[in-house]
Amino acid sequence: MFDLVDELSTLCEDGIPIFPGRIVVNAKEIYKIVNAFPNAITDEINDARIILKKKDEILQEAKLRAERIIQDAENERYKLLNESSLNKAMEEHAEKFRQSVIEECQQIKMAAFNEAEELRLSAKNDSIRMKEDSQEYAQQLLTNLEQDLNRLYQVVMNGQERLREMKTNEQINDQNRR
């Protein structure tokens, strides 16, 4: 989208000056660039969707990792329970370890979820802002173009009026000379 804005700026910079602050630009090029904005916005939305998909992948990965850690903790617990006289102490230790692992997994899961949610919101906000900015920029370009065309139309009308006046004056002068 920024490339499109740069193309519009370049097109304006390369325009042919006709009046102070007014230029002539290739209308086909402007329409081509303005018509490309919806595709650029669609690309930004697709990027946001990819980010949302990554969020789901991060959450799934965190869930799998948590399950593996819990399973490892359970295996460790059963192993310790089967050992000799330290069974009770080991069981307590395993339970504490299991609880800390569950808490850590919950923290990882929440952190991943929060990060993914922030990415999603940021992407959504960026997409909305870019869409609004591009629409506002396109509207401004079209308004400026309309004003320039109106001014050019007035110049043409004034020129035609001036030619009519000159023709009328010549006819009057010709009649006076006869």
C-alpha positions in Angstrom: 0.0 0.0 0.0 2.9 2.3 0.8 4.3 1.6 -2.7 1.0 2.8 -4.2 1.2 6.0 -2.2 4.8 6.5 -3.4 3.7 5.9 -7.0 1.0 8.6 -6.6 3.6 11.0 -5.1 6.0 10.3 -8.0 3.2 10.8 -10.5 2.4 14.2 -9.0 6.0 15.2 -8.9 6.5 14.3 -12.5 3.3 16.2 -13.6 3.5 19.1 -16.0 3.0 22.4 -14.2 0.3 24.6 -15.9 -0.5 27.1 -13.1 1.2 27.9 -9.9 0.4 24.9 -7.6 -1.4 23.1 -10.5 -0.1 20.2 -12.6 -1.3 17.9 -15.4 -0.9 14.3 -14.7 -1.8 11.1 -16.6 -5.4 10.3 -15.5 -5.0 6.6 -16.5 -2.0 6.2 -14.2 -4.0 7.8 -11.3 -6.9 5.5 -11.9 -4.6 2.5 -12.2 -3.0 3.4 -8.8 -6.3 4.2 -7.1 -7.9 1.0 -8.4 -5.0 -1.0 -6.9 -5.8 0.2 -3.4 -8.5 -2.4 -2.7 -6.1 -5.2 -3.6 -3.5 -3.7 -1.3 -6.0 -3.5 1.5 -7.0 -7.1 0.9 -3.3 -8.1 1.2 -3.2 -6.4 4.6 -6.3 -8.3 5.7 -4.7 -11.5 4.5 -1.6 -10.7 6.5 -3.8 -10.2 9.6 -5.4 -13.6 8.9 -2.0 -15.2 8.8 -1.1 -13.6 12.2 -4.4 -15.0 13.6 -3.5 -18.5 12.3 0.0 -18.2 13.9 -1.8 -17.3 17.1 -3.7 -20.6 17.0 -0.5 -22.5 16.2 1.3 -20.9 19.1 -1.6 -21.8 21.4 -1.7 -25.4 20.1 2.1 -25.7 20.6 1.8 -24.3 24.1 -0.9 -26.8 24.9 1.1 -29.8 23.5 4.2 -28.6 25.4 2.1 -28.4 28.6 0.7 -31.9 28.1 4.2 -33.3 27.5 5.5 -31.6 30.7 2.5 -32.9 32.7 3.0 -36.4 31.3 6.7 -36.2 32.1 5.8 -35.1 35.6 3.4 -37.9 36.0 6.0 -40.4 34.8 8.5 -39.0 37.2 6.0 -39.2 40.0 5.2 -42.9 39.4 8.9 -43.7 39.1 9.6 -42.0 42.4 6.6 -43.8 44.0 8.0 -47.2 43.1 11.3 -46.5 44.8 12.1 -47.5 48.4 11.5 -45.7 51.6 11.4 -42.2 50.1 8.1 -42.8 48.4 6.1 -40.4 50.6 8.6 -37.6 50.4 9.0 -38.2 46.7 5.2 -38.2 46.1 4.9 -34.8 47.8 7.9 -33.6 45.8 6.3 -34.9 42.6 2.9 -33.3 43.4 4.6 -29.9 44.0 6.6 -30.3 40.8 3.4 -31.2 38.9 1.6 -28.2 40.3 4.5 -25.9 39.4 4.5 -27.4 35.9 0.8 -26.9 35.6 1.1 -23.3 36.8 4.1 -22.7 34.4 2.1 -24.2 31.6 -0.8 -22.0 32.4 1.5 -19.0 32.4 3.0 -20.0 29.1 -0.4 -20.6 27.6 -1.7 -17.2 28.9 1.4 -15.4 27.7 1.0 -17.0 24.2 -2.7 -16.2 24.1 -2.1 -12.6 25.2 0.7 -12.1 22.7 -1.4 -13.6 19.9 -4.3 -11.4 20.9 -2.1 -8.3 20.9 -0.8 -9.3 17.4 -4.3 -9.8 16.2 -5.6 -6.5 17.5 -2.5 -4.7 16.3 -2.9 -6.2 12.8 -6.6 -5.4 12.8 -6.0 -1.8 13.9 -3.2 -1.4 11.4 -5.4 -2.8 8.6 -8.3 -0.4 9.6 -6.0 2.6 9.8 -4.3 1.8 6.5 -7.7 1.4 4.8 -8.9 4.7 6.2 -5.7 6.5 5.3 -5.7 5.1 1.8 -9.4 6.0 1.3 -8.8 9.5 2.7 -5.7 9.9 0.5 -7.6 8.7 -2.6 -10.5 11.0 -1.8 -8.2 14.0 -1.4 -6.5 13.2 -4.8 -9.9 12.9 -6.5 -11.1 16.2 -4.9 -7.9 18.0 -6.0 -8.3 16.5 -9.5 -11.9 17.7 -9.6 -10.8 21.2 -8.5 -8.1 21.3 -11.2 -10.5 20.1 -13.9 -13.0 22.8 -12.8 -10.3 25.5 -13.0 -9.2 24.2 -16.5 -12.8 24.2 -17.6 -13.1 27.8 -16.5 -9.9 28.8 -18.4 -11.3 27.2 -21.5 -14.6 29.0 -21.1 -12.9 32.3 -20.6 -10.7 31.7 -23.7 -13.8 30.9 -25.8 -15.5 34.0 -24.5 -12.5 36.1 -25.3 -12.3 34.7 -28.8 -16.0 35.6 -29.3 -15.4 39.1 -28.1 -12.4 39.5 -30.4 -14.5 38.2 -33.4 -17.3 40.5 -32.6 -14.9 43.5 -32.3 -13.3 42.6 -35.7 -16.8 42.4 -37.3 -17.7 45.8 -35.8 -14.3 47.3 -37.0 -14.9 45.8 -40.5 -18.3 47.4 -40.7 -17.0 50.7 -39.5 -14.3 50.7 -42.2 -16.9 50.1 -45.0 
